[in-house]
Amino acid sequence: MEQRLLKVDELFVYRIPPMKSAEGHRAELWDLSKPLSTCSLLVVRRDDSLCIDIMAERPKPNAPSGAKESYLFAQSNAKVDLSKPGNQLERWVVPVVDSSRYFALRIRDPNSGREAFIGIGFRERLDATNFRMSMEDYVNSIRKYEESEEDKTLKESEEEREADPLNAKSHFTLKEGEKIHINIKSSKPRTKRQPMSSSGTGLTGLRPPPPPASATPSTSDAAPSDDEWGDFEG
């Protein structure tokens, strides 16, 4: 599938210095009065990729004087994956912090595979706005496609459960951020503690202490009286 999203006839291309701070790229450092080349821009969606083609002109060989042909000057091939933070559109197209008409664009050499940033700028603010909107249209189409695929998967699972509820496959895949909590009970039974006795005898199972000894001997412990031995008197 190929879909043309935007065509701009005039585009300025700049060789830009490395970004000096985390704040972002600044167009004022690009020497805007001296572009590297003046080209045209073509934004095309090819399948799931967004191709930003920068086209230039050169004299056409074996042609009359003044005849020119277009050729691919540079290309940025973006493939957005909304589920991966590192594959967002900002990886390839970065707006500058000091203007709405200039962008840093990541390009890739198809022969060596090397990547680098170049600067691009529009003379007309409307062209820059249309460029931004073409980026948004691409991202929104990717988002709608992913949502439709998710809805399709859920619908197929529901139809499968309705057709054969006993043999329907259950989906136990955890979503990102989900956790499973498992409670493991101990195999050793707990010993129940006996309560403290509240009776006057103290702790359960202990004998009470002996009564205190009397200071005066009791009558039963005294010497026998003469009456008990009277029969043996001589």
C-alpha positions in Angstrom: 0.0 0.0 0.0 1.3 3.4 -0.9 -0.4 6.7 0.0 0.9 10.2 -0.7 0.3 12.5 2.3 2.1 15.7 1.3 4.1 17.3 -1.5 6.0 20.6 -1.0 7.9 22.2 -3.9 10.4 24.2 -1.9 12.4 22.9 1.1 15.7 24.1 2.5 18.2 21.5 3.7 20.9 22.3 6.3 23.9 20.7 7.7 23.4 21.0 11.5 25.8 20.8 14.5 25.3 18.2 17.2 22.6 19.1 19.8 24.4 21.0 22.6 21.9 20.6 25.4 18.9 18.5 26.4 16.7 21.5 25.6 16.7 20.5 21.9 17.9 21.7 18.5 17.9 25.4 17.7 17.5 26.7 14.2 19.4 29.9 14.9 22.6 27.9 15.0 22.2 26.5 11.5 23.3 29.5 9.4 19.9 29.8 7.8 21.0 32.1 5.0 23.2 29.4 3.6 21.3 26.2 3.1 23.1 23.1 1.9 20.5 22.6 -0.9 17.1 23.7 -2.0 14.9 20.6 -2.7 11.4 19.4 -2.8 9.6 17.2 -0.2 7.4 14.2 -0.6 5.7 12.4 2.3 4.5 9.0 1.5 3.1 6.1 3.6 4.3 2.8 2.4 2.6 -0.1 4.3 3.4 0.6 8.0 6.3 3.0 7.3 6.4 6.7 6.8 8.8 7.8 4.1 10.0 11.4 3.9 11.7 11.7 0.6 13.8 14.8 -0.1 14.2 15.2 -3.8 16.8 17.4 -5.6 17.5 18.2 -9.3 20.5 17.7 -11.4 21.3 18.1 -15.2 19.9 15.3 -17.2 22.6 13.4 -19.0 22.4 13.1 -22.8 19.7 15.7 -22.9 19.4 19.2 -24.3 21.0 22.0 -22.3 18.9 23.1 -19.3 17.1 19.7 -19.0 17.0 18.4 -15.5 16.0 15.3 -13.6 15.0 14.6 -10.1 16.8 12.2 -7.8 16.6 11.2 -4.2 18.8 13.5 -2.2 18.0 12.1 1.3 15.4 9.9 2.9 14.0 9.3 6.4 12.2 6.0 6.8 10.1 6.0 10.0 8.3 3.0 11.4 6.3 4.0 14.5 5.4 1.4 17.1 3.1 2.9 19.7 3.8 0.2 22.2 7.6 1.0 22.3 8.7 4.4 23.7 11.9 4.3 21.6 9.9 3.9 18.3 7.8 7.1 18.5 7.7 9.6 15.7 10.0 11.9 17.6 12.9 9.5 17.0 12.9 10.6 13.3 11.3 14.1 13.2 12.2 16.6 15.9 10.8 20.1 16.0 13.3 22.8 16.9 12.7 24.8 20.1 13.0 28.3 18.6 10.8 28.1 15.4 7.7 26.4 14.0 9.1 26.1 10.5 12.3 24.1 11.1 12.9 20.5 12.0 15.7 18.1 12.6 15.3 15.0 10.5 17.0 11.6 11.0 18.2 10.2 7.7 19.8 6.9 6.9 22.3 6.0 4.2 20.8 2.9 2.4 24.3 1.7 1.4 26.3 2.0 4.7 23.3 2.0 7.1 24.7 5.1 8.9 22.3 7.5 10.4 22.6 11.3 10.9 20.5 14.4 11.5 20.0 17.1 8.9 17.9 20.3 9.2 14.9 21.0 7.0 13.0 24.3 6.8 10.0 25.7 5.0 9.7 29.2 3.6 5.9 29.3 4.2 4.4 28.6 7.6 1.5 26.9 6.0 3.8 24.3 4.5 5.3 23.6 7.9 1.7 23.2 9.3 0.8 20.8 6.6 4.0 18.8 7.3 3.0 18.5 11.0 -0.5 17.4 10.0 0.8 14.7 7.7 2.8 13.3 10.6 -0.3 13.3 12.8 -2.4 11.6 10.1 0.2 8.8 9.9 0.3 8.3 13.7 -3.5 8.3 14.0 -3.8 5.7 11.2 -1.3 3.5 13.0 -3.3 3.9 16.3 -6.6 3.1 14.6 -5.1 0.0 13.0 -3.7 -1.3 16.3 -7.0 -0.7 18.0 -8.9 -2.5 15.3 -6.5 -5.5 15.5 -7.0 -5.7 19.3 -10.8 -5.5 18.9 -10.6 -8.2 16.2 -8.7 -10.5 18.5 -11.1 -10.0 21.4 -14.1 -10.7 19.1 -12.5 -13.9 17.8 -11.9 -15.0 21.4 -15.5 -14.3 22.3 -16.9 -16.1 19.3 -14.7 -19.1 20.2 -16.0 -19.2 23.7 -19.6 -19.0 22.5 -19.1 -21.8 20.0 -17.4 -24.2 22.4 -17.5 -22.9 26.0 -16.0 -26.1 27.4 -13.0 -26.2 25.1 -12.4 -22.5 24.5 -8.9 -21.4 25.1 -8.3 -19.2 28.2 -5.9 -16.4 27.9 -3.7 -16.1 30.9 -1.2 -13.7 29.5 -0.5 -10.9 31.9 -0.7 -7.4 30.7 2.2 -5.0 31.2 2.2 -3.9 34.9 -0.1 -6.7 36.2 1.0 -8.8 39.1 -0.1 -12.1 40.7 -0.4 -12.3 44.5 0.0 -15.8 46.0 -0.8 -16.6 49.7 1.2 -19.6 51.0 -0.1 -21.1 54.2 2.3 -22.8 56.7 2.1 -26.7 56.9 2.9 -26.6 60.7 -0.1 -26.4 62.9 0.0 -23.7 65.5 -0.2 -24.7 69.1 -3.0 -23.1 70.9 -1.9 -21.4 74.1 -3.7 -22.3 77.3 -5.3 -19.4 79.1 -4.2 -18.3 82.5 -6.4 -19.5 85.4 -8.1 -16.9 87.3 -8.8 -19.1 90.4 -7.2 -18.4 93.7 -4.9 -21.4 93.5 -2.6 -19.7 91.0 -1.4 -21.3 87.7 -3.2 -24.3 86.4 -1.4 -27.6 87.2 0.5 -26.4 90.2 -0.2 -27.5 93.8 -1.2 -24.9 96.3 1.5 -24.0 98.9 1.3 -25.7 102.4 -0.4 -23.8 105.2 1.9 -21.9 107.5 3.0 -23.7 110.7 1.1 -22.8 113.9 3.1 -21.2 116.8 1.2 -23.2 119.5 1.1 -27.0 119.2 -2.4 -28.3 118.6 -4.1 -30.5 121.2 -3.7 -33.6 119.0 0.1 -33.2 119.0 0.4 -32.8 122.9 1.5 -35.6 125.3 -1.1 -38.2 126.2 -3.1 -37.6 129.3 -3.0 -39.8 132.4 -6.5 -41.2 131.7 -5.2 -42.9 128.5 -2.6 -44.8 130.6 -4.7 -45.4 133.7 -5.2 -49.1 133.2 -1.4 -49.7 133.3 -0.7 -48.1 136.6 0.8 -50.3 139.1 
